[in-house]
Amino acid sequence: MFDGITRRVVSIWFPRLASDRFLRQHPLSGPFALTINHSNANRLYCLNIEAMRQGLHQDMAHSDARAFCPDLQTKTADIYQDHQFLLTLRHWATRYCPWVGLEGRDGLILDISGSSHLFGGEESMLADMRAGLMRAGLSVQFGVADTRGAAWALAHYGEGLASPGNMLSHLQNLPATALRLDGKTTTALARLGLRTIGDLAATPRAPLTRRFGPRILLRLDQALGRQREEITPLADPPHYRVRITLPDPIGLIHDVMAGTERLLTQLCAKLKAHERGARVFVLTLRRVDQDQQEVELRLARPLSDPLRILPLFEKGLAEIDAGFGIDQLHLESTQTEALPTQQITHVETKTDDQLDDLITRIGTRIGLENIQRFQPADSHIPERSFIVAPAAYTTAASGWVSKNPRPLCLFPPEPIAGIGSHPPERFRWRRISLTIGRATGPERITPEWWLEDDNWLSGLRDYWQVETTQGRRLWLFYTPQKPGWFVQGEFA
């Protein structure tokens, strides 16, 4: 009892959370299971009801499961997405009470003390929860009791609603593992004939403590209400938004920039406090006629410095129509990234702040995705030794390591006339007659046999760097398996 209200706890268990989440997005029929690599073996992680009816179970080896059930369909589990989905369910559960916490990786715990009457009682509340979760395609089991431990036990081993009062009468026939004990402990208890919670409650406490330590009795007391167990709700993630309402409407760009600066100072202070940097800002301006206009600012790098961010708003704000005036400004960061505080030293470090700001300014006109840079790739094939990626979402490569020099200009192979494995003394390329003054090579490059590439059907290549007497420095290669000479690049 606290504040005159009997404490009531709801435990929600999702026995097939991971597979239900996957099947909601990718409906399948028949036996299905998610797998996970554990102890150098691929094992079943979460199964649907059809797979369980085939006799399969969690932690079963994938190869054994396929032998028992040849029709089994499997996918690799995504633990992170499962956790994010559980957080979404936690947010949904806050409609019933504010005190909602996570219970392991597949459950929720709710303290509904004083809130069940808002839904017509506990049975009506549970019915509403079940209906909503079943519509979402989720398997669910509930347990309601005076304590967290009792609610968990009922949800996992005897789904039901325990009336307030003596918890032992509702739990005594449940197995000892319902007290959230590990398998090794429950096995040792079973050898002593202590298989149920009632058996443990009837056993003298001193011998149990001497043999197993205090944990068993602690779990028993928590389930029966003799030891209080708190429910810690998860805090909602911080929202990075600020707003200002003006006493008089404004319309001049100078005034709007001044209001934006004030909002930026507040918002960036909150970002710094959480060691976050903003990637996207949305500034909403409400006019006196209730119409709204938005200015979106996408940054090339996460920032929390208002002095650097404010000038980047100028172009967007210059294009707004203030109408009869703006009376409210709302600034929100819709996308943030980690931006840890950096140690300041006496050593001057080189930064790319000016380049990042330039990318942001150009990106507001043509889009950040259209500003690209070359990045090194892990391949010895010239055509695959680099990739093109958006500059705003990558960092400049520091030092392109190459054992042999590569041409600045690379193009598809262009055939030239030549005989033998040594570069021809004279050849014609792009209607230009060229004479080789010096040749360096060969550098043999073999194709990546595990990838299909029509350009490498001729097999391995012997590359040569040649300097012509006309001043052209070219990259030639010879194909021994299908004799022929080609030009593929030109050095600066």
Secondary structure, 3 states (H helix, E strand, C coil): CECCECCCEEEEECCCHHHHHHHHHCCCCCCEEEEEEECCEEEEEEECHHHHHCCCCCCCEHHHHHHHCCCCEEEECCHHHHHHHHHHHHHHHCCCCCCEEECCCCEEEEECCCCHHHHCCHHHHHHHHHHHHHHCCCCCEEEEECCHHHHHHHHHHCCEECCCCCCHHHHCCCEHHHHCCCHHHHHHHHHCCCCEHHHHHCCCHHHHHHHHCCHHHHHHHHHHCCCCCCCCCCCCCCCCEEEEEEEEEECCHHHHHHHHHHHHHHHHHHHHHCCEEEEEEEEEEEECCCCEEEEEEEEEEEECCHHHHHHHHHHHHHCCCCCCCEEEEEEEEEEEEECCCCCCCCCCCCCCHHHHHHHHHHHHHHCHHHCEEEEECCCCCHHHCEEEEEHHHCCCCCCCCCCCCCCCEEEEEEEECCCCCCCCCEEEECCEEEEEEEEEEEEEECCCCCCCCHHHCCCCEEEEEEEECCCCEEEEEECCCCCCEEEEEECC
